[in-house]
Amino acid sequence: VIPSTAADANGLLRTAIRCDDPVIFLEHKHLYRQTYNKDSYPGPDYMIPFGKARTVLAGNNITLITYGATVERSVRAARKAAELHGVSVEVIDLRSLAPYDWTAIEASVKKTSRALVVHEDVLSFGYGAEIAARIGGELFEHLDAPVRRVAAKDTWVAYEPGLEDAILPQEDDVLAAILSLARY
């Protein structure tokens, strides 16, 4: 599982602790320092089921599938695309990677006919490649454009903040991909 918000971290961690199976809990260090990520305590019984995505932003033109630290960047890019270019983007936060919510992805792609996968893994052989391949394989007849991906450059992520920003996908990278996909 990989939360993108404090509330999701709370609910997914509680589900992981109470789960009988082993769980890998990936918590992005970047999310600790973000003011947008503050939230109220949801209570001791708040749990999020594995394999249940969250639609962060509803839209009609493009489906954007993401998780972790790229969720907020994707939402900002989607809002900018809507405000400046009239492109309506539906942003789906997967929250868990195995299992993932194929039903949510399928319903959204059938609605928008365009898909963009955004993640911090490398572009080649990354997690997003599997999602993109499945969309292309199983939803081909519903697509009006090729499935696009925005990901990290195919290199190690640098520790120095400027290099890290150059390697990892940023809001402008996501916006450029949204606008490119909207032109199809």
N, C-alpha and C positions, 0 to 999 in steps of 0.2 A: 504494500500500500504506500501511497505517497500523497500526503495532504498538501493543500495549497493555502489553507487558512488555519488560524488557531482553533476555531470551532471544529473543523474537520480533523485536526490532529487529536483533539480531545475525544471525539466520537470514534475515530478509527482505532486509536490506541486502546480505548476501553473495549472495543470489539476484539482486538488482537489479544488482549490479556485474557478475556473470557473464552477465547477460541481453544478448542482441543488440539488443533493442528499448529505446526510451527508457522510463524508469520515473519516476513522480512518487512520491517517498518523503516521507510526511507524518509527522513526529515531534512529538508533542505536548509543549510545554514543561513542562506540569504534571507529566509523568511523571518528569522529572529529579529532582524534590525528594522523591519518595515513598520511604519506607523499605521498603514492601511490594514495591517494584519491583526490589530487589537480587537478583541471581542469579549463579551461578557461570558461568565462561566455558565454553561448550559445545564448544570446539575449533575448529580452523581449517576443518573441512569441514562444519560444521553449516549446513544450508540448509533453508528452508521454501518449498515450492512456492507460487506465486501461485494464488489461487483455492481454497485449502484452509483452511476454517474450523477452529476448535478449540472443542470442547465443554468449556467451563470448569467447568460444574456440570450434572450430570444431573438431570432432573426429569420429572414426569408430567402436571402440570396446566396449565402455561403455557410457551410457547416465548418466550424473550426474545432478540432479535437485537440485537447492539451491536458497537461497535468503539472503539478508541482509549481515551481517558481515561474514558469512561463504563463500561468493562468492570468495573473494580473497584467503582465505585458500584453497579452493577447486581448484582454478586455479593453485596455486603453487604446490599442490599435483599432479594435472593432468600433469603439465609440468615435474615434477620429474618422474612420472610414464612413460612418453613418453621417456624421456632422458635416464633413467637408465634401463628400462625394456621393452621398445618398445610397451607400451600399449597406444593406442590412445583414449583419453577421450573427449567426447563432454560435455561442461559445459553450462547449461542453467540457467540463472538468471530469476526467475519468475517476480520480480519487483512488482507485485500486487498479493495478496493472494485471494481476492474475488472481481471480478472474476479472475481466473488464466487461463493461456494459455494452455488448454488441447491439442489444435491442435499442438503446438510446441513439447510438451512432446510426444504425440502419434507418430508424424513423426520421432522423434529422436530415440525412443525406437524401432520402426519398422526397423530402419536402423541398430542399434547396437545390438539388441536382449538382452541387459543387462541394468539394471537400478539401480542406487544408489541415494538415497535421503539424502541430508545433510542439517541439520538445527540445530539451537541452542535451540529449544524447547526440552522438555524432550522426551525420547524415547517412553515411554508408553503414549498413548492417545494424542500424539503431532500432529502437523499439517502434518508432514511428513508421519505419519501412514495413513492418508486419501489419500495422493497422492500414496503411495505404494499400498494401498488396491485397488484403482481404476486401477492402472497399472496391478496389479495381476488379477483383475476381468475382465477388458475389453481388455487387450492385452496379455493374458496368452499364446495364440497360437504363439505369436511372441517372447516369452522369451526363452532363452537358459539356464537361471540360475534364481534362486530366486531373487526377489527384495530385495536389502539390504538397511539398514538405518544407518546413523551415526548421533547421536544426543547427547544432554546433558545427564548426568547421572540423574536418577530419584530422584532428591533431589533439595532443594533450591540452587540457585546460591549464593555462598559466596561473600562477599565484598572484602576480602583480595585477592590481585592479584594472588598469588600462588595457592590458593584454587580455585579461579575462573578458572584459566587455567586447573586445574585438573578435574573440573566438565564439562566445555564446550568442544566441539569437537575442536581438534587442527589439524594442517596440517598432522602430523604423523598418526593420527587416520583415516583421509580421505585416505591417501596413503595406509595404511594397508587394508582398505576396498576395494579400487580399485584393489589392487594386489590379494586379496582373490577372488573377483568377476571375475577377469581375468582368474583365474585358472579353472573355471567351464567349 
